[in-house]
Amino acid sequence: MPAFFMHGWHSFAYLLIMNLHSHDPYWLMKSGMVTTYPSLQQDLKTDVVVIGAGISGALTADALSRMGLGVTVVDRRHAGIGSTAASTAFLQYEIDTPLHRLSAMVGEHHALRSYELCREAIYKLQDICRHVQPAVDFHIRPSLQYASYKSHVPKLYKEYRTRKQYGFKVRWLEPEDIDRLYGFTAPGAILSSDGAEADAYLLTHHLLAGCNRRGHGIYNNTEITDIRYHKRGATLITNNNIKIETRIVVIACGYESLRNIPHKIAEVHSTYALVSEPIAQLNFWHRNSLIWETANPYLYFRITDKNRILIGGKDDPFYTPGLRDSRIKQKAKLLQEAFNKKLPDIPVRPDFSWAGAFAVTKDGLPYIGRLPGMPHTYFALGFGGNGITFSVIASQIIADLVRGKKNADAKIFGFNR
């Protein structure tokens, strides 16, 4: 396993080389290798190095490059090929921890603000997708969370009342409402107006291509094996002994960043998904909502392009690539059966199925910002079920911190919370 050393203020840590997904993620198979970049072959000097060319790194690189900084993005793989390619792009402001529970964990202000930031991030993503070249399909969708069991109704209704109290656009649906709008039965549900879907893989490529057109360097197959800190920044050493001198380091490697952090901040689990064959049907359910349940782990599903249905869930509380990959066929069958049980009149036949890594934090929130003992370095770690919206938040917070501007929201996602 290659070492990822951190000299000076930090001793060292090992870079976790992870098999982030396997088999056939739909977005990768649909779009292929959108853009490829060379590996770094000569020493360079830059203002910022972003380590990781997935959606988190791409959004952060785009934000920093628009500030007039010189940005270099490096990735040990090809751009977008890690967790981003396996994302189901289920864009919600709802965090895995319900608002009323999160308030008890982190305080009312921080809990509410984190939900508001995720909602704002959805509409900022919409704007980004409209203006990136070429534009990326983005659709606002309602989000339905239904009670998996009758015993879940009281807590779900409490969540509805909490969100309603704070001004979120939500409706409570009784069983007859769910049946009328969605064609299945459930003992109760929250219908939210604010959800969305997008192709995170294409967006990543278009953001990086935009950075590259503006003169910023993007490098594939370039692994950082050593970071040497000094007073004015850091020297990064690559796997082929190339040196990068930089003032600022942004680590946006997702789950692979965990071994660079001296204390445990997340558990890595395995998750599964499938995309169906195209279905000759125009209307599936109310406004093609995103649909998910209260069970843990939860089943979720939505419509993709070309009238395909994406179904995900059946998570396993472990990360063992060999065992995880051996379960893909079985998990795809279970996902299909769960969907067919819910909506038997919609003929779902799996066309693509895959597994990926999924991180769980103690409160469902990401980790963004500075880590004590690592100078000139910022983390953009969008863990949890809201990885893409968390990445938008991270890009904004890091942009503020880099320019020396105070960001009142940074402490919500800090490492010392």
Order of alpha helices (4+ residues) and beta strands (2+ residues): beta-beta-beta-alpha-beta-alpha-beta-alpha-beta-alpha-alpha-beta-alpha-beta-alpha-beta-alpha-beta-beta-beta-beta-beta-beta-beta-beta-alpha-alpha-beta-beta-beta-alpha
